[in-house]
Amino acid sequence: MSEVISSNSSSKINKIAFNWPVVGALLFLTAIPALPAVFILTMLIIGMLSGGAVSSLVNAVYFEMPAAILVHGSSGILFFLTMPFQFSPALRMKKLRWHKTGGRIAFISGYAMALSGIWMHHVLSPDDLGMRYVSLVIMSMAMCAAFSLALWHITQRNIAAHGKWMIRAVAITLAAITPLFIEGVIYLLFGAFDSIISILNQWLHDYGRLFAITLNLAFVEYFVFNKPLKTQARY
């Protein structure tokens, strides 16, 4: 009897989906900043070892004050390599140790990425402390808060709440990328109107992150948490 039960359990585990649509989408979205970061960090490290800038494609300031860029870039790459796979039920069930290790790396890199983003702003744009900077601080603090709540819930063994806060944390993190898509839509709709484009671009420069956070969280709350049987069960 125990062998039959064990066989049935193994069969059920083997049938659990990898959830490639979600994992693949997250890999694509996080690759948008992560892949350029690989190039920048490579050029930066080569430049540091050779004693000077090695590429005109990389901001010269990076070579003068590399610490913030190294921390932000490396944490972003680690986040890209680990976070998407946290949303695979198959990996959670079949490779639990890997899931936990990847989760720890994703948490640490998420915190480092959020806080070093503020640090990097002070390195690259120390005089720009307007609404764009305020938006960055709000986004960074929101990321840390969401990751902290996800971490707290998993320590309490509340898997459902942990999953929800992980999804919210990722949605806030992706607010750094969402303005790129919004900008594309703006150009498609208003590309022929220079004055409108100028106004919208300035607004997006100042408030793009806040708008993206609102948009991403609204999408998650409505399309993910509103359809538990289709989406939440996959986490």
GUTOR-255270 format. One record per residue (C-alpha): chain; residue in one letter; residue number from 1; z, y, x. Coordinates in pm, 1 decimal. Example, Ala and Ser with C-alpha at 12.3 -4.5 7.8 and 13.67 -1.06 7.14 Angstrom:
- A | A | 1 | 780.0 | -450.0 | 1230.0
- A | S | 2 | 714.0 | -106.0 | 1367.0
This chain:
- A | M | 1 | 0.0 | 0.0 | 0.0
- A | S | 2 | 93.3 | 244.1 | 278.3
- A | E | 3 | -240.0 | 174.4 | 450.0
- A | V | 4 | -425.9 | 257.1 | 128.9
- A | I | 5 | -231.7 | 580.9 | 87.4
- A | S | 6 | -296.3 | 670.5 | 450.1
- A | S | 7 | -665.5 | 594.9 | 407.9
- A | N | 8 | -686.8 | 810.4 | 94.5
- A | S | 9 | -508.1 | 1098.2 | 270.2
- A | S | 10 | -744.0 | 1077.3 | 567.5
- A | S | 11 | -1042.3 | 1071.7 | 333.4
- A | K | 12 | -920.4 | 1383.4 | 152.1
- A | I | 13 | -861.3 | 1566.7 | 481.2
- A | N | 14 | -1209.3 | 1476.7 | 604.9
- A | K | 15 | -1360.1 | 1622.8 | 287.3
- A | I | 16 | -1193.8 | 1963.0 | 332.9
- A | A | 17 | -1461.4 | 2227.2 | 389.2
- A | F | 18 | -1485.8 | 2423.2 | 713.9
- A | N | 19 | -1559.9 | 2734.8 | 504.7
- A | W | 20 | -1851.5 | 2847.6 | 720.6
- A | P | 21 | -1963.9 | 3129.7 | 485.8
- A | V | 22 | -1635.5 | 3316.8 | 535.7
- A | V | 23 | -1586.8 | 3219.8 | 900.8
- A | G | 24 | -1948.7 | 3307.5 | 980.0
- A | A | 25 | -1930.1 | 3642.2 | 800.6
- A | L | 26 | -1611.8 | 3734.1 | 989.9
- A | L | 27 | -1768.1 | 3627.8 | 1320.9
- A | F | 28 | -2069.5 | 3847.7 | 1248.1
- A | L | 29 | -1861.2 | 4150.9 | 1149.5
- A | T | 30 | -1618.1 | 4127.3 | 1439.7
- A | A | 31 | -1906.3 | 4065.2 | 1682.9
- A | I | 32 | -2040.3 | 4416.8 | 1609.9
- A | P | 33 | -1767.9 | 4578.4 | 1824.6
- A | A | 34 | -1677.3 | 4270.0 | 2030.5
- A | L | 35 | -2013.9 | 4208.1 | 2196.3
- A | P | 36 | -2051.1 | 4567.5 | 2324.7
- A | A | 37 | -1689.8 | 4540.0 | 2442.9
- A | V | 38 | -1786.7 | 4238.3 | 2657.1
- A | F | 39 | -2058.5 | 4445.4 | 2825.6
- A | I | 40 | -1833.5 | 4749.4 | 2874.8
- A | L | 41 | -1547.2 | 4545.1 | 3017.7
- A | T | 42 | -1783.3 | 4359.0 | 3249.9
- A | M | 43 | -1928.6 | 4686.1 | 3382.6
- A | L | 44 | -1579.9 | 4835.3 | 3404.1
- A | I | 45 | -1437.5 | 4546.7 | 3606.1
- A | I | 46 | -1740.7 | 4544.5 | 3838.0
- A | G | 47 | -1702.8 | 4919.9 | 3881.6
- A | M | 48 | -1332.7 | 4889.5 | 3959.4
- A | L | 49 | -1401.3 | 4621.7 | 4219.5
- A | S | 50 | -1687.3 | 4815.8 | 4377.9
- A | G | 51 | -1504.5 | 5147.7 | 4368.0
- A | G | 52 | -1729.8 | 5343.8 | 4132.2
- A | A | 53 | -1936.7 | 5359.2 | 3814.4
- A | V | 54 | -2209.9 | 5094.7 | 3806.5
- A | S | 55 | -2394.4 | 5182.0 | 3484.4
- A | S | 56 | -2500.9 | 5506.3 | 3319.9
- A | L | 57 | -2471.2 | 5323.2 | 2987.2
- A | V | 58 | -2091.7 | 5328.2 | 3020.6
- A | N | 59 | -1896.0 | 5652.1 | 2976.6
- A | A | 60 | -1786.3 | 5775.4 | 3319.2
- A | V | 61 | -1439.2 | 5849.0 | 3179.0
- A | Y | 62 | -1390.4 | 5474.1 | 3136.0
- A | F | 63 | -1395.8 | 5430.0 | 3513.6
- A | E | 64 | -1150.6 | 5717.6 | 3566.1
- A | M | 65 | -892.8 | 5593.8 | 3311.9
- A | P | 66 | -965.5 | 5224.1 | 3253.8
- A | A | 67 | -629.0 | 5090.4 | 3132.0
- A | A | 68 | -663.8 | 5182.3 | 2763.4
- A | I | 69 | -1023.1 | 5058.9 | 2751.1
- A | L | 70 | -928.5 | 4729.2 | 2917.4
- A | V | 71 | -643.5 | 4665.4 | 2672.0
- A | H | 72 | -840.6 | 4769.3 | 2363.6
- A | G | 73 | -1156.9 | 4585.0 | 2463.3
- A | S | 74 | -990.0 | 4261.8 | 2572.2
- A | S | 75 | -768.8 | 4248.0 | 2263.1
- A | G | 76 | -1073.7 | 4308.1 | 2043.9
- A | I | 77 | -1259.0 | 4020.6 | 2211.9
- A | L | 78 | -961.5 | 3786.3 | 2168.0
- A | F | 79 | -936.3 | 3888.9 | 1802.4
- A | F | 80 | -1308.8 | 3814.4 | 1757.8
- A | L | 81 | -1268.5 | 3469.3 | 1915.9
- A | T | 82 | -962.8 | 3361.6 | 1714.2
- A | M | 83 | -921.7 | 3546.2 | 1384.9
- A | P | 84 | -1231.2 | 3420.6 | 1195.1
- A | F | 85 | -1132.5 | 3056.8 | 1251.6
- A | Q | 86 | -794.3 | 3117.0 | 1087.7
- A | F | 87 | -984.8 | 3113.8 | 759.6
- A | S | 88 | -1107.4 | 2756.6 | 796.8
- A | P | 89 | -909.5 | 2508.4 | 581.4
- A | A | 90 | -1059.6 | 2218.2 | 778.2
- A | L | 91 | -926.4 | 2350.2 | 1108.9
- A | R | 92 | -584.4 | 2413.7 | 957.3
- A | M | 93 | -559.5 | 2058.9 | 829.8
- A | K | 94 | -723.5 | 1871.0 | 1119.1
- A | K | 95 | -622.7 | 2091.5 | 1414.0
- A | L | 96 | -288.6 | 2239.6 | 1310.4
- A | R | 97 | -175.1 | 2303.3 | 1667.9
- A | W | 98 | -498.6 | 2490.0 | 1742.0
- A | H | 99 | -457.1 | 2688.2 | 1419.9
- A | K | 100 | -105.4 | 2794.6 | 1516.2
- A | T | 101 | -204.9 | 2884.0 | 1873.3
- A | G | 102 | -509.2 | 3076.1 | 1752.4
- A | G | 103 | -293.6 | 3250.9 | 1494.7
- A | R | 104 | -48.3 | 3369.3 | 1759.5
- A | I | 105 | -332.2 | 3502.9 | 1971.8
- A | A | 106 | -487.2 | 3673.4 | 1668.2
- A | F | 107 | -154.8 | 3837.4 | 1580.0
- A | I | 108 | -86.3 | 3963.2 | 1932.3
- A | S | 109 | -442.5 | 4084.5 | 1984.5
- A | G | 110 | -438.4 | 4251.6 | 1642.3
- A | Y | 111 | -126.5 | 4450.6 | 1729.4
- A | A | 112 | -264.6 | 4536.5 | 2075.3
- A | M | 113 | -597.7 | 4643.5 | 1931.0
- A | A | 114 | -434.2 | 4866.6 | 1669.7
- A | L | 115 | -197.0 | 5045.2 | 1907.6
- A | S | 116 | -439.0 | 5070.4 | 2199.8
- A | G | 117 | -690.0 | 5233.5 | 1965.2
- A | I | 118 | -458.0 | 5534.1 | 1944.8
- A | W | 119 | -405.1 | 5522.8 | 2319.8
- A | M | 120 | -780.9 | 5513.3 | 2381.2
- A | H | 121 | -834.2 | 5812.4 | 2151.6
- A | H | 122 | -593.3 | 6015.8 | 2364.7
- A | V | 123 | -781.8 | 5908.6 | 2677.7
- A | L | 124 | -1131.7 | 5983.6 | 2547.7
- A | S | 125 | -1067.3 | 6266.1 | 2299.3
- A | P | 126 | -728.6 | 6422.9 | 2385.6
- A | D | 127 | -811.8 | 6751.5 | 2212.0
- A | D | 128 | -939.3 | 6595.2 | 1889.9
- A | L | 129 | -621.0 | 6570.4 | 1684.2
- A | G | 130 | -767.4 | 6654.5 | 1347.0
- A | M | 131 | -823.8 | 6438.7 | 1041.6
- A | R | 132 | -1019.3 | 6175.5 | 1234.6
- A | Y | 133 | -717.7 | 6118.9 | 1457.8
- A | V | 134 | -481.9 | 6112.1 | 1158.5
- A | S | 135 | -707.7 | 5852.0 | 995.2
- A | L | 136 | -695.9 | 5641.2 | 1310.5
- A | V | 137 | -315.2 | 5653.1 | 1320.4
- A | I | 138 | -292.1 | 5559.6 | 950.8
- A | M | 139 | -532.0 | 5267.8 | 1000.8
- A | S | 140 | -346.1 | 5144.3 | 1310.1
- A | M | 141 | -8.1 | 5160.4 | 1136.3
- A | A | 142 | -150.8 | 4988.9 | 827.2
- A | M | 143 | -288.0 | 4708.1 | 1046.1
- A | C | 144 | 49.0 | 4657.3 | 1214.0
- A | A | 145 | 230.5 | 4664.2 | 877.9
- A | A | 146 | -5.3 | 4409.7 | 719.3
- A | F | 147 | 9.8 | 4174.7 | 1018.8
- A | S | 148 | 390.4 | 4206.5 | 1022.7
- A | L | 149 | 414.8 | 4114.5 | 655.0
- A | A | 150 | 183.0 | 3817.1 | 710.9
- A | L | 151 | 398.9 | 3707.7 | 1003.9
- A | W | 152 | 722.1 | 3748.2 | 807.3
- A | H | 153 | 591.2 | 3543.9 | 514.0
- A | I | 154 | 482.0 | 3255.8 | 738.3
- A | T | 155 | 829.9 | 3246.1 | 895.8
- A | Q | 156 | 963.1 | 3213.0 | 539.6
- A | R | 157 | 716.5 | 2928.1 | 475.2
- A | N | 158 | 551.1 | 3131.2 | 198.0
- A | I | 159 | 196.1 | 3018.5 | 272.0
- A | A | 160 | 36.2 | 3189.9 | -28.5
- A | A | 161 | 183.5 | 3531.3 | 53.4
- A | H | 162 | 102.4 | 3482.1 | 422.4
- A | G | 163 | -260.8 | 3415.0 | 334.3
- A | K | 164 | -285.3 | 3723.8 | 115.6
- A | W | 165 | -142.6 | 3953.6 | 381.1
- A | M | 166 | -366.6 | 3803.8 | 647.5
- A | I | 167 | -667.3 | 3881.0 | 428.7
- A | R | 168 | -542.2 | 4236.7 | 372.8
- A | A | 169 | -478.2 | 4280.9 | 745.3
- A | V | 170 | -831.4 | 4171.1 | 827.5
- A | A | 171 | -973.0 | 4399.4 | 556.2
- A | I | 172 | -791.3 | 4696.5 | 711.3
- A | T | 173 | -907.4 | 4597.2 | 1059.6
- A | L | 174 | -1268.8 | 4577.7 | 944.1
- A | A | 175 | -1239.4 | 4937.0 | 820.6
- A | A | 176 | -1334.7 | 5030.7 | 1176.7
- A | I | 177 | -1676.5 | 4872.3 | 1113.7
- A | T | 178 | -1736.9 | 4953.8 | 745.7
- A | P | 179 | -1836.2 | 5320.0 | 813.5
- A | L | 180 | -2140.7 | 5190.6 | 1005.4
- A | F | 181 | -2270.3 | 5028.0 | 686.9
- A | I | 182 | -2176.7 | 5332.4 | 479.3
- A | E | 183 | -2370.6 | 5551.7 | 721.8
- A | G | 184 | -2672.5 | 5325.1 | 681.5
- A | V | 185 | -2655.5 | 5358.1 | 301.9
- A | I | 186 | -2624.6 | 5736.9 | 333.8
- A | Y | 187 | -2940.1 | 5756.7 | 545.0
- A | L | 188 | -3129.4 | 5533.9 | 303.6
- A | L | 189 | -3032.0 | 5749.6 | 5.6
- A | F | 190 | -3030.5 | 6098.9 | 156.2
- A | G | 191 | -3233.3 | 6069.5 | 477.0
- A | A | 192 | -3483.6 | 6328.0 | 355.1
- A | F | 193 | -3214.5 | 6590.9 | 294.2
- A | D | 194 | -3084.8 | 6726.9 | 625.1
- A | S | 195 | -2820.0 | 6951.3 | 471.6
- A | I | 196 | -2671.5 | 6669.0 | 264.1
- A | I | 197 | -2682.0 | 6430.3 | 560.7
- A | S | 198 | -2497.1 | 6686.3 | 774.8
- A | I | 199 | -2221.6 | 6731.5 | 515.8
- A | L | 200 | -2181.1 | 6358.2 | 452.6
- A | N | 201 | -2177.1 | 6277.7 | 824.0
- A | Q | 202 | -1900.6 | 6529.9 | 884.9
- A | W | 203 | -1702.3 | 6391.1 | 594.2
- A | L | 204 | -1756.2 | 6038.0 | 722.7
- A | H | 205 | -1648.8 | 6145.5 | 1072.3
- A | D | 206 | -1318.6 | 6280.8 | 938.7
- A | Y | 207 | -1239.8 | 6050.4 | 646.6
- A | G | 208 | -1459.8 | 5744.1 | 705.3
- A | R | 209 | -1175.8 | 5516.8 | 813.8
- A | L | 210 | -956.1 | 5605.5 | 515.2
- A | F | 211 | -1243.3 | 5556.9 | 273.2
- A | A | 212 | -1328.7 | 5225.1 | 439.8
- A | I | 213 | -968.4 | 5101.1 | 412.8
- A | T | 214 | -965.5 | 5187.6 | 41.8
- A | L | 215 | -1304.8 | 5026.0 | -15.1
- A | N | 216 | -1220.8 | 4707.7 | 176.2
- A | L | 217 | -882.0 | 4660.1 | 9.3
- A | A | 218 | -1031.2 | 4725.8 | -335.0
- A | F | 219 | -1295.2 | 4460.1 | -263.8
- A | V | 220 | -1028.0 | 4211.8 | -153.6
- A | E | 221 | -798.6 | 4276.5 | -448.9
- A | Y | 222 | -1077.0 | 4247.0 | -704.0
- A | F | 223 | -1317.3 | 3987.6 | -565.1
- A | V | 224 | -1073.8 | 3768.0 | -368.0
- A | F | 225 | -733.8 | 3778.4 | -536.1
- A | N | 226 | -884.4 | 3809.0 | -883.7
- A | K | 227 | -1065.2 | 3474.9 | -843.6
- A | P | 228 | -800.3 | 3234.1 | -712.2
- A | L | 229 | -987.9 | 2914.9 | -785.3
- A | K | 230 | -1299.2 | 3022.0 | -597.6
- A | T | 231 | -1160.3 | 3207.1 | -301.3
- A | Q | 232 | -786.4 | 3197.9 | -249.4
- A | A | 233 | -781.8 | 2821.3 | -252.2
- A | R | 234 | -1008.6 | 2827.3 | 53.4
- A | Y | 235 | -759.6 | 3007.8 | 271.7
